Amino acid sequence: MGKNKGARITITLECTCQDSNNITKRKNGIFRYTTSKNRRNTPNRLQINKFCPNCNCHSTFKEIK
């Protein structure tokens, strides 16, 4: 029997550089990262500055559902 992971969950981070170009979400060409976070320590949605190869610059990545 496996151990319970507890409060750590897997989340998806999506680039926000596409928002300024009026491209709808969930289309091809939007870059995403997958990571994990502790639900107890960070209950709010994450915003991390990471590199986006689509726009070739560092931009803010926001947590999506």
N, CA, C, O and CB atoms as a CASP TS submission, in Angstrom:
PFRMAT TS
TARGET T0000
AUTHOR 0000-0000-0000
METHOD Language model
MODEL 1
PARENT N/A
ATOM      1  N   MET     1       0.836  -1.183   0.000  1.00  0.00           N
ATOM      2  CA  MET     1       0.000   0.000   0.000  1.00  0.00           C
ATOM      3  C   MET     1       0.881   1.246   0.000  1.00  0.00           C
ATOM      4  O   MET     1       1.806   1.351   0.805  1.00  0.00           O
ATOM      5  CB  MET     1      -0.951  -0.002   1.214  1.00  0.00           C
ATOM      6  N   GLY     2       0.603   2.178  -0.886  1.00  0.00           N
ATOM      7  CA  GLY     2       1.417   3.381  -1.014  1.00  0.00           C
ATOM      8  C   GLY     2       1.083   4.418   0.035  1.00  0.00           C
ATOM      9  O   GLY     2       0.004   4.407   0.628  1.00  0.00           O
ATOM     10  N   LYS     3       2.031   5.315   0.253  1.00  0.00           N
ATOM     11  CA  LYS     3       1.819   6.387   1.224  1.00  0.00           C
ATOM     12  C   LYS     3       0.986   7.509   0.616  1.00  0.00           C
ATOM     13  O   LYS     3       0.993   7.727  -0.595  1.00  0.00           O
ATOM     14  CB  LYS     3       3.164   6.936   1.723  1.00  0.00           C
ATOM     15  N   ASN     4       0.283   8.200   1.468  1.00  0.00           N
ATOM     16  CA  ASN     4      -0.507   9.359   1.046  1.00  0.00           C
ATOM     17  C   ASN     4       0.446  10.532   0.810  1.00  0.00           C
ATOM     18  O   ASN     4       1.350  10.761   1.614  1.00  0.00           O
ATOM     19  CB  ASN     4      -1.600   9.726   2.118  1.00  0.00           C
ATOM     20  N   LYS     5       0.256  11.273  -0.278  1.00  0.00           N
ATOM     21  CA  LYS     5       1.123  12.407  -0.573  1.00  0.00           C
ATOM     22  C   LYS     5       0.861  13.589   0.341  1.00  0.00           C
ATOM     23  O   LYS     5       1.708  14.476   0.449  1.00  0.00           O
ATOM     24  CB  LYS     5       0.950  12.828  -2.004  1.00  0.00           C
ATOM     25  N   GLY     6      -0.272  13.626   0.992  1.00  0.00           N
ATOM     26  CA  GLY     6      -0.558  14.716   1.913  1.00  0.00           C
ATOM     27  C   GLY     6      -1.029  15.959   1.208  1.00  0.00           C
ATOM     28  O   GLY     6      -1.933  15.898   0.374  1.00  0.00           O
ATOM     29  N   ALA     7      -0.427  17.098   1.533  1.00  0.00           N
ATOM     30  CA  ALA     7      -0.888  18.384   1.024  1.00  0.00           C
ATOM     31  C   ALA     7      -0.233  18.775  -0.292  1.00  0.00           C
ATOM     32  O   ALA     7      -0.599  19.800  -0.867  1.00  0.00           O
ATOM     33  CB  ALA     7      -0.633  19.450   2.043  1.00  0.00           C
ATOM     34  N   ARG     8       0.723  17.994  -0.791  1.00  0.00           N
ATOM     35  CA  ARG     8       1.425  18.359  -2.024  1.00  0.00           C
ATOM     36  C   ARG     8       0.609  17.923  -3.238  1.00  0.00           C
ATOM     37  O   ARG     8       0.229  16.759  -3.362  1.00  0.00           O
ATOM     38  CB  ARG     8       2.836  17.718  -2.065  1.00  0.00           C
ATOM     39  N   ILE     9       0.341  18.896  -4.144  1.00  0.00           N
ATOM     40  CA  ILE     9      -0.466  18.626  -5.332  1.00  0.00           C
ATOM     41  C   ILE     9       0.290  19.067  -6.578  1.00  0.00           C
ATOM     42  O   ILE     9       1.197  19.895  -6.497  1.00  0.00           O
ATOM     43  CB  ILE     9      -1.835  19.344  -5.244  1.00  0.00           C
ATOM     44  N   THR    10      -0.082  18.515  -7.732  1.00  0.00           N
ATOM     45  CA  THR    10       0.512  18.880  -9.012  1.00  0.00           C
ATOM     46  C   THR    10      -0.303  20.001  -9.638  1.00  0.00           C
ATOM     47  O   THR    10      -1.530  19.934  -9.699  1.00  0.00           O
ATOM     48  CB  THR    10       0.586  17.657  -9.961  1.00  0.00           C
ATOM     49  N   ILE    11       0.400  21.040 -10.107  1.00  0.00           N
ATOM     50  CA  ILE    11      -0.272  22.190 -10.714  1.00  0.00           C
ATOM     51  C   ILE    11       0.311  22.452 -12.096  1.00  0.00           C
ATOM     52  O   ILE    11       1.392  21.963 -12.426  1.00  0.00           O
ATOM     53  CB  ILE    11      -0.137  23.449  -9.819  1.00  0.00           C
ATOM     54  N   THR    12      -0.410  23.226 -12.902  1.00  0.00           N
ATOM     55  CA  THR    12       0.034  23.614 -14.234  1.00  0.00           C
ATOM     56  C   THR    12       0.186  25.124 -14.288  1.00  0.00           C
ATOM     57  O   THR    12      -0.710  25.858 -13.872  1.00  0.00           O
ATOM     58  CB  THR    12      -0.955  23.123 -15.317  1.00  0.00           C
ATOM     59  N   LEU    13       1.321  25.589 -14.799  1.00  0.00           N
ATOM     60  CA  LEU    13       1.582  27.015 -14.957  1.00  0.00           C
ATOM     61  C   LEU    13       1.508  27.362 -16.441  1.00  0.00           C
ATOM     62  O   LEU    13       2.106  26.681 -17.274  1.00  0.00           O
ATOM     63  CB  LEU    13       2.973  27.405 -14.358  1.00  0.00           C
ATOM     64  N   GLU    14       0.769  28.426 -16.767  1.00  0.00           N
ATOM     65  CA  GLU    14       0.575  28.826 -18.159  1.00  0.00           C
ATOM     66  C   GLU    14       1.123  30.227 -18.374  1.00  0.00           C
ATOM     67  O   GLU    14       0.996  31.092 -17.508  1.00  0.00           O
ATOM     68  CB  GLU    14      -0.917  28.764 -18.546  1.00  0.00           C
ATOM     69  N   CYS    15       1.729  30.446 -19.528  1.00  0.00           N
ATOM     70  CA  CYS    15       2.328  31.736 -19.874  1.00  0.00           C
ATOM     71  C   CYS    15       1.247  32.789 -20.080  1.00  0.00           C
ATOM     72  O   CYS    15       0.191  32.505 -20.645  1.00  0.00           O
ATOM     73  CB  CYS    15       3.194  31.610 -21.140  1.00  0.00           C
ATOM     74  N   THR    16       1.519  34.011 -19.616  1.00  0.00           N
ATOM     75  CA  THR    16       0.568  35.109 -19.774  1.00  0.00           C
ATOM     76  C   THR    16       0.957  36.042 -20.916  1.00  0.00           C
ATOM     77  O   THR    16       0.276  37.041 -21.146  1.00  0.00           O
ATOM     78  CB  THR    16       0.462  35.897 -18.482  1.00  0.00           C
ATOM     79  N   CYS    17       2.035  35.741 -21.634  1.00  0.00           N
ATOM     80  CA  CYS    17       2.451  36.606 -22.743  1.00  0.00           C
ATOM     81  C   CYS    17       1.460  36.525 -23.895  1.00  0.00           C
ATOM     82  O   CYS    17       1.401  37.447 -24.708  1.00  0.00           O
ATOM     83  CB  CYS    17       3.856  36.223 -23.230  1.00  0.00           C
ATOM     84  N   GLN    18       0.689  35.463 -23.990  1.00  0.00           N
ATOM     85  CA  GLN    18      -0.298  35.305 -25.056  1.00  0.00           C
ATOM     86  C   GLN    18      -1.532  36.166 -24.815  1.00  0.00           C
ATOM     87  O   GLN    18      -2.270  36.440 -25.761  1.00  0.00           O
ATOM     88  CB  GLN    18      -0.703  33.845 -25.184  1.00  0.00           C
ATOM     89  N   ASP    19      -1.784  36.607 -23.568  1.00  0.00           N
ATOM     90  CA  ASP    19      -2.959  37.419 -23.257  1.00  0.00           C
ATOM     91  C   ASP    19      -2.925  38.762 -23.980  1.00  0.00           C
ATOM     92  O   ASP    19      -3.967  39.282 -24.379  1.00  0.00           O
ATOM     93  CB  ASP    19      -3.060  37.643 -21.752  1.00  0.00           C
ATOM     94  N   SER    20      -1.727  39.323 -24.150  1.00  0.00           N
ATOM     95  CA  SER    20      -1.632  40.630 -24.795  1.00  0.00           C
ATOM     96  C   SER    20      -1.889  40.548 -26.298  1.00  0.00           C
ATOM     97  O   SER    20      -2.204  41.560 -26.925  1.00  0.00           O
ATOM     98  CB  SER    20      -0.262  41.237 -24.541  1.00  0.00           C
ATOM     99  N   ASN    21      -1.760  39.355 -26.883  1.00  0.00           N
ATOM    100  CA  ASN    21      -1.986  39.188 -28.318  1.00  0.00           C
ATOM    101  C   ASN    21      -3.421  38.763 -28.637  1.00  0.00           C
ATOM    102  O   ASN    21      -3.723  38.446 -29.788  1.00  0.00           O
ATOM    103  CB  ASN    21      -1.015  38.165 -28.876  1.00  0.00           C
ATOM    104  N   ASN    22      -4.311  38.750 -27.638  1.00  0.00           N
ATOM    105  CA  ASN    22      -5.716  38.373 -27.793  1.00  0.00           C
ATOM    106  C   ASN    22      -5.902  36.972 -28.367  1.00  0.00           C
ATOM    107  O   ASN    22      -6.821  36.739 -29.152  1.00  0.00           O
ATOM    108  CB  ASN    22      -6.412  39.370 -28.678  1.00  0.00           C
ATOM    109  N   ILE    23      -5.040  36.046 -27.980  1.00  0.00           N
ATOM    110  CA  ILE    23      -5.181  34.652 -28.384  1.00  0.00           C
ATOM    111  C   ILE    23      -5.927  33.921 -27.272  1.00  0.00           C
ATOM    112  O   ILE    23      -5.584  34.056 -26.097  1.00  0.00           O
ATOM    113  CB  ILE    23      -3.782  33.988 -28.669  1.00  0.00           C
ATOM    114  N   THR    24      -6.945  33.148 -27.640  1.00  0.00           N
ATOM    115  CA  THR    24      -7.716  32.447 -26.628  1.00  0.00           C
ATOM    116  C   THR    24      -6.890  31.332 -26.014  1.00  0.00           C
ATOM    117  O   THR    24      -5.992  30.786 -26.654  1.00  0.00           O
ATOM    118  CB  THR    24      -9.007  31.888 -27.224  1.00  0.00           C
ATOM    119  N   LYS    25      -7.198  30.999 -24.767  1.00  0.00           N
ATOM    120  CA  LYS    25      -6.462  29.973 -24.062  1.00  0.00           C
ATOM    121  C   LYS    25      -6.842  28.595 -24.592  1.00  0.00           C
ATOM    122  O   LYS    25      -7.836  28.433 -25.299  1.00  0.00           O
ATOM    123  CB  LYS    25      -6.721  30.064 -22.558  1.00  0.00           C
ATOM    124  N   ARG    26      -6.025  27.607 -24.234  1.00  0.00           N
ATOM    125  CA  ARG    26      -6.220  26.209 -24.618  1.00  0.00           C
ATOM    126  C   ARG    26      -6.055  25.983 -26.121  1.00  0.00           C
ATOM    127  O   ARG    26      -6.694  25.095 -26.685  1.00  0.00           O
ATOM    128  CB  ARG    26      -7.593  25.745 -24.183  1.00  0.00           C
ATOM    129  N   LYS    27      -5.212  26.772 -26.767  1.00  0.00           N
ATOM    130  CA  LYS    27      -4.899  26.568 -28.180  1.00  0.00           C
ATOM    131  C   LYS    27      -3.458  26.101 -28.292  1.00  0.00           C
ATOM    132  O   LYS    27      -2.691  26.192 -27.333  1.00  0.00           O
ATOM    133  CB  LYS    27      -5.130  27.870 -29.008  1.00  0.00           C
ATOM    134  N   ASN    28      -3.094  25.602 -29.464  1.00  0.00           N
ATOM    135  CA  ASN    28      -1.712  25.207 -29.711  1.00  0.00           C
ATOM    136  C   ASN    28      -0.819  26.444 -29.686  1.00  0.00           C
ATOM    137  O   ASN    28      -1.225  27.517 -30.134  1.00  0.00           O
ATOM    138  CB  ASN    28      -1.582  24.462 -31.067  1.00  0.00           C
ATOM    139  N   GLY    29       0.384  26.294 -29.165  1.00  0.00           N
ATOM    140  CA  GLY    29       1.322  27.398 -29.124  1.00  0.00           C
ATOM    141  C   GLY    29       1.427  28.061 -27.767  1.00  0.00           C
ATOM    142  O   GLY    29       2.310  28.893 -27.558  1.00  0.00           O
ATOM    143  N   ILE    30       0.546  27.712 -26.836  1.00  0.00           N
ATOM    144  CA  ILE    30       0.647  28.255 -25.481  1.00  0.00           C
ATOM    145  C   ILE    30       1.555  27.330 -24.688  1.00  0.00           C
ATOM    146  O   ILE    30       1.333  26.120 -24.646  1.00  0.00           O
ATOM    147  CB  ILE    30      -0.768  28.392 -24.798  1.00  0.00           C
ATOM    148  N   PHE    31       2.574  27.896 -24.061  1.00  0.00           N
ATOM    149  CA  PHE    31       3.552  27.083 -23.351  1.00  0.00           C
ATOM    150  C   PHE    31       3.150  26.920 -21.893  1.00  0.00           C
ATOM    151  O   PHE    31       2.679  27.865 -21.261  1.00  0.00           O
ATOM    152  CB  PHE    31       4.948  27.707 -23.452  1.00  0.00           C
ATOM    153  N   ARG    32       3.340  25.712 -21.361  1.00  0.00           N
ATOM    154  CA  ARG    32       2.970  25.408 -19.975  1.00  0.00           C
ATOM    155  C   ARG    32       4.078  24.642 -19.278  1.00  0.00           C
ATOM    156  O   ARG    32       4.789  23.849 -19.896  1.00  0.00           O
ATOM    157  CB  ARG    32       1.665  24.604 -19.926  1.00  0.00           C
ATOM    158  N   TYR    33       4.215  24.891 -17.979  1.00  0.00           N
ATOM    159  CA  TYR    33       5.095  24.130 -17.106  1.00  0.00           C
ATOM    160  C   TYR    33       4.234  23.352 -16.127  1.00  0.00           C
ATOM    161  O   TYR    33       3.129  23.781 -15.793  1.00  0.00           O
ATOM    162  CB  TYR    33       6.100  25.058 -16.359  1.00  0.00           C
ATOM    163  N   THR    34       4.731  22.209 -15.664  1.00  0.00           N
ATOM    164  CA  THR    34       4.064  21.430 -14.632  1.00  0.00           C
ATOM    165  C   THR    34       4.989  21.373 -13.428  1.00  0.00           C
ATOM    166  O   THR    34       6.181  21.101 -13.568  1.00  0.00           O
ATOM    167  CB  THR    34       3.699  19.994 -15.139  1.00  0.00           C
ATOM    168  N   THR    35       4.440  21.630 -12.243  1.00  0.00           N
ATOM    169  CA  THR    35       5.217  21.612 -11.020  1.00  0.00           C
ATOM    170  C   THR    35       4.309  21.180  -9.880  1.00  0.00           C
ATOM    171  O   THR    35       3.146  20.841 -10.103  1.00  0.00           O
ATOM    172  CB  THR    35       5.854  22.999 -10.738  1.00  0.00           C
ATOM    173  N   SER    36       4.826  21.189  -8.675  1.00  0.00           N
ATOM    174  CA  SER    36       4.011  20.837  -7.512  1.00  0.00           C
ATOM    175  C   SER    36       4.141  21.918  -6.456  1.00  0.00           C
ATOM    176  O   SER    36       5.125  22.657  -6.412  1.00  0.00           O
ATOM    177  CB  SER    36       4.426  19.462  -6.935  1.00  0.00           C
ATOM    178  N   LYS    37       3.120  21.994  -5.602  1.00  0.00           N
ATOM    179  CA  LYS    37       3.152  22.967  -4.514  1.00  0.00           C
ATOM    180  C   LYS    37       2.493  22.352  -3.292  1.00  0.00           C
ATOM    181  O   LYS    37       1.742  21.382  -3.397  1.00  0.00           O
ATOM    182  CB  LYS    37       2.446  24.293  -4.918  1.00  0.00           C
ATOM    183  N   ASN    38       2.780  22.925  -2.141  1.00  0.00           N
ATOM    184  CA  ASN    38       2.168  22.492  -0.898  1.00  0.00           C
ATOM    185  C   ASN    38       0.912  23.325  -0.665  1.00  0.00           C
ATOM    186  O   ASN    38       0.975  24.550  -0.554  1.00  0.00           O
ATOM    187  CB  ASN    38       3.162  22.622   0.298  1.00  0.00           C
ATOM    188  N   ARG    39      -0.217  22.651  -0.595  1.00  0.00           N
ATOM    189  CA  ARG    39      -1.500  23.344  -0.451  1.00  0.00           C
ATOM    190  C   ARG    39      -1.596  24.110   0.871  1.00  0.00           C
ATOM    191  O   ARG    39      -2.243  25.156   0.928  1.00  0.00           O
ATOM    192  CB  ARG    39      -2.646  22.343  -0.551  1.00  0.00           C
ATOM    193  N   ARG    40      -0.972  23.612   1.916  1.00  0.00           N
ATOM    194  CA  ARG    40      -1.055  24.270   3.236  1.00  0.00           C
ATOM    195  C   ARG    40      -0.216  25.542   3.297  1.00  0.00           C
ATOM    196  O   ARG    40      -0.638  26.534   3.889  1.00  0.00           O
ATOM    197  CB  ARG    40      -0.601  23.307   4.337  1.00  0.00           C
ATOM    198  N   ASN    41       0.967  25.520   2.691  1.00  0.00           N
ATOM    199  CA  ASN    41       1.859  26.689   2.747  1.00  0.00           C
ATOM    200  C   ASN    41       1.457  27.782   1.766  1.00  0.00           C
ATOM    201  O   ASN    41       1.583  28.965   2.082  1.00  0.00           O
ATOM    202  CB  ASN    41       3.286  26.265   2.467  1.00  0.00           C
ATOM    203  N   THR    42       0.974  27.408   0.574  1.00  0.00           N
ATOM    204  CA  THR    42       0.591  28.383  -0.442  1.00  0.00           C
ATOM    205  C   THR    42      -0.825  28.090  -0.932  1.00  0.00           C
ATOM    206  O   THR    42      -0.990  27.446  -1.969  1.00  0.00           O
ATOM    207  CB  THR    42       1.592  28.367  -1.625  1.00  0.00           C
ATOM    208  N   PRO    43      -1.845  28.544  -0.214  1.00  0.00           N
ATOM    209  CA  PRO    43      -3.226  28.273  -0.638  1.00  0.00           C
ATOM    210  C   PRO    43      -3.650  29.093  -1.862  1.00  0.00           C
ATOM    211  O   PRO    43      -4.571  28.698  -2.577  1.00  0.00           O
ATOM    212  CB  PRO    43      -4.178  28.556   0.510  1.00  0.00           C
ATOM    213  N   ASN    44      -2.989  30.228  -2.109  1.00  0.00           N
ATOM    214  CA  ASN    44      -3.339  31.069  -3.253  1.00  0.00           C
ATOM    215  C   ASN    44      -2.686  30.536  -4.520  1.00  0.00           C
ATOM    216  O   ASN    44      -1.819  29.663  -4.470  1.00  0.00           O
ATOM    217  CB  ASN    44      -2.914  32.530  -3.007  1.00  0.00           C
ATOM    218  N   ARG    45      -3.117  31.074  -5.655  1.00  0.00           N
ATOM    219  CA  ARG    45      -2.537  30.655  -6.928  1.00  0.00           C
ATOM    220  C   ARG    45      -1.138  31.229  -7.095  1.00  0.00           C
ATOM    221  O   ARG    45      -0.874  32.369  -6.714  1.00  0.00           O
ATOM    222  CB  ARG    45      -3.430  31.087  -8.096  1.00  0.00           C
ATOM    223  N   LEU    46      -0.239  30.425  -7.672  1.00  0.00           N
ATOM    224  CA  LEU    46       1.150  30.841  -7.860  1.00  0.00           C
ATOM    225  C   LEU    46       1.311  31.720  -9.095  1.00  0.00           C
ATOM    226  O   LEU    46       0.586  31.581 -10.079  1.00  0.00           O
ATOM    227  CB  LEU    46       2.055  29.619  -7.972  1.00  0.00           C
ATOM    228  N   GLN    47       2.275  32.622  -9.017  1.00  0.00           N
ATOM    229  CA  GLN    47       2.722  33.419 -10.157  1.00  0.00           C
ATOM    230  C   GLN    47       4.243  33.406 -10.120  1.00  0.00           C
ATOM    231  O   GLN    47       4.858  33.925  -9.189  1.00  0.00           O
ATOM    232  CB  GLN    47       2.145  34.899 -10.115  1.00  0.00           C
ATOM    233  N   ILE    48       4.844  32.803 -11.148  1.00  0.00           N
ATOM    234  CA  ILE    48       6.296  32.645 -11.189  1.00  0.00           C
ATOM    235  C   ILE    48       6.822  33.216 -12.501  1.00  0.00           C
ATOM    236  O   ILE    48       6.206  33.040 -13.552  1.00  0.00           O
ATOM    237  CB  ILE    48       6.703  31.149 -11.035  1.00  0.00           C
ATOM    238  N   ASN    49       7.958  33.899 -12.436  1.00  0.00           N
ATOM    239  CA  ASN    49       8.598  34.452 -13.623  1.00  0.00           C
ATOM    240  C   ASN    49       9.516  33.388 -14.210  1.00  0.00           C
ATOM    241  O   ASN    49      10.519  33.029 -13.594  1.00  0.00           O
ATOM    242  CB  ASN    49       9.390  35.757 -13.287  1.00  0.00           C
ATOM    243  N   LYS    50       9.176  32.871 -15.415  1.00  0.00           N
ATOM    244  CA  LYS    50       9.942  31.811 -16.058  1.00  0.00           C
ATOM    245  C   LYS    50      10.159  32.156 -17.532  1.00  0.00           C
ATOM    246  O   LYS    50       9.580  33.113 -18.045  1.00  0.00           O
ATOM    247  CB  LYS    50       9.220  30.447 -15.914  1.00  0.00           C
ATOM    248  N   PHE    51      11.001  31.365 -18.208  1.00  0.00           N
ATOM    249  CA  PHE    51      11.293  31.594 -19.621  1.00  0.00           C
ATOM    250  C   PHE    51      10.229  30.945 -20.488  1.00  0.00           C
ATOM    251  O   PHE    51       9.862  29.790 -20.269  1.00  0.00           O
ATOM    252  CB  PHE    51      12.686  31.050 -19.986  1.00  0.00           C
ATOM    253  N   CYS    52       9.730  31.687 -21.476  1.00  0.00           N
ATOM    254  CA  CYS    52       8.751  31.191 -22.439  1.00  0.00           C
ATOM    255  C   CYS    52       9.420  31.092 -23.805  1.00  0.00           C
ATOM    256  O   CYS    52       9.813  32.116 -24.363  1.00  0.00           O
ATOM    257  CB  CYS    52       7.494  32.118 -22.498  1.00  0.00           C
ATOM    258  N   PRO    53       9.561  29.883 -24.363  1.00  0.00           N
ATOM    259  CA  PRO    53      10.197  29.768 -25.670  1.00  0.00           C
ATOM    260  C   PRO    53       9.346  30.285 -26.821  1.00  0.00           C
ATOM    261  O   PRO    53       9.880  30.545 -27.900  1.00  0.00           O
ATOM    262  CB  PRO    53      10.548  28.347 -25.924  1.00  0.00           C
ATOM    263  N   ASN    54       8.036  30.444 -26.626  1.00  0.00           N
ATOM    264  CA  ASN    54       7.184  30.976 -27.693  1.00  0.00           C
ATOM    265  C   ASN    54       7.435  32.458 -27.932  1.00  0.00           C
ATOM    266  O   ASN    54       7.525  32.894 -29.079  1.00  0.00           O
ATOM    267  CB  ASN    54       5.717  30.752 -27.356  1.00  0.00           C
ATOM    268  N   CYS    55       7.551  33.243 -26.853  1.00  0.00           N
ATOM    269  CA  CYS    55       7.815  34.673 -27.014  1.00  0.00           C
ATOM    270  C   CYS    55       9.298  34.999 -26.854  1.00  0.00           C
ATOM    271  O   CYS    55       9.707  36.144 -27.041  1.00  0.00           O
ATOM    272  CB  CYS    55       6.999  35.474 -26.006  1.00  0.00           C
ATOM    273  N   ASN    56      10.111  33.983 -26.504  1.00  0.00           N
ATOM    274  CA  ASN    56      11.562  34.107 -26.393  1.00  0.00           C
ATOM    275  C   ASN    56      11.982  35.154 -25.365  1.00  0.00           C
ATOM    276  O   ASN    56      12.921  35.916 -25.595  1.00  0.00           O
ATOM    277  CB  ASN    56      12.153  34.453 -27.742  1.00  0.00           C
ATOM    278  N   CYS    57      11.288  35.190 -24.238  1.00  0.00           N
ATOM    279  CA  CYS    57      11.637  36.100 -23.147  1.00  0.00           C
ATOM    280  C   CYS    57      11.091  35.546 -21.845  1.00  0.00           C
ATOM    281  O   CYS    57      10.323  34.584 -21.837  1.00  0.00           O
ATOM    282  CB  CYS    57      11.087  37.528 -23.409  1.00  0.00           C
ATOM    283  N   HIS    58      11.495  36.161 -20.747  1.00  0.00           N
ATOM    284  CA  HIS    58      10.968  35.789 -19.446  1.00  0.00           C
ATOM    285  C   HIS    58       9.627  36.485 -19.248  1.00  0.00           C
ATOM    286  O   HIS    58       9.504  37.684 -19.501  1.00  0.00           O
ATOM    287  CB  HIS    58      11.964  36.157 -18.310  1.00  0.00           C
ATOM    288  N   SER    59       8.632  35.745 -18.802  1.00  0.00           N
ATOM    289  CA  SER    59       7.312  36.316 -18.563  1.00  0.00           C
ATOM    290  C   SER    59       6.677  35.635 -17.362  1.00  0.00           C
ATOM    291  O   SER    59       7.187  34.631 -16.864  1.00  0.00           O
ATOM    292  CB  SER    59       6.411  36.173 -19.810  1.00  0.00           C
ATOM    293  N   THR    60       5.573  36.180 -16.905  1.00  0.00           N
ATOM    294  CA  THR    60       4.885  35.647 -15.736  1.00  0.00           C
ATOM    295  C   THR    60       4.048  34.436 -16.125  1.00  0.00           C
ATOM    296  O   THR    60       3.278  34.475 -17.084  1.00  0.00           O
ATOM    297  CB  THR    60       4.000  36.724 -15.088  1.00  0.00           C
ATOM    298  N   PHE    61       4.212  33.371 -15.371  1.00  0.00           N
ATOM    299  CA  PHE    61       3.418  32.164 -15.545  1.00  0.00           C
ATOM    300  C   PHE    61       2.451  32.084 -14.370  1.00  0.00           C
ATOM    301  O   PHE    61       2.865  32.190 -13.216  1.00  0.00           O
ATOM    302  CB  PHE    61       4.323  30.880 -15.637  1.00  0.00           C
ATOM    303  N   LYS    62       1.150  31.897 -14.662  1.00  0.00           N
ATOM    304  CA  LYS    62       0.135  31.823 -13.620  1.00  0.00           C
ATOM    305  C   LYS    62      -0.419  30.413 -13.524  1.00  0.00           C
ATOM    306  O   LYS    62      -0.489  29.685 -14.514  1.00  0.00           O
ATOM    307  CB  LYS    62      -0.994  32.822 -13.891  1.00  0.00           C
ATOM    308  N   GLU    63      -0.803  30.051 -12.334  1.00  0.00           N
ATOM    309  CA  GLU    63      -1.394  28.726 -12.103  1.00  0.00           C
ATOM    310  C   GLU    63      -2.798  28.675 -12.693  1.00  0.00           C
ATOM    311  O   GLU    63      -3.598  29.590 -12.492  1.00  0.00           O
ATOM    312  CB  GLU    63      -1.432  28.392 -10.586  1.00  0.00           C
ATOM    313  N   ILE    64      -3.092  27.602 -13.422  1.00  0.00           N
ATOM    314  CA  ILE    64      -4.429  27.403 -13.967  1.00  0.00           C
ATOM    315  C   ILE    64      -5.041  26.172 -13.331  1.00  0.00           C
ATOM    316  O   ILE    64      -4.350  25.384 -12.685  1.00  0.00           O
ATOM    317  CB  ILE    64      -4.392  27.266 -15.508  1.00  0.00           C
ATOM    318  N   LYS    65      -6.341  26.011 -13.519  1.00  0.00           N
ATOM    319  CA  LYS    65      -7.019  24.849 -12.944  1.00  0.00           C
ATOM    320  C   LYS    65      -6.576  23.576 -13.592  1.00  0.00           C
ATOM    321  O   LYS    65      -7.049  22.500 -13.227  1.00  0.00           O
ATOM    322  CB  LYS    65      -8.510  24.984 -13.072  1.00  0.00           C
TER
END
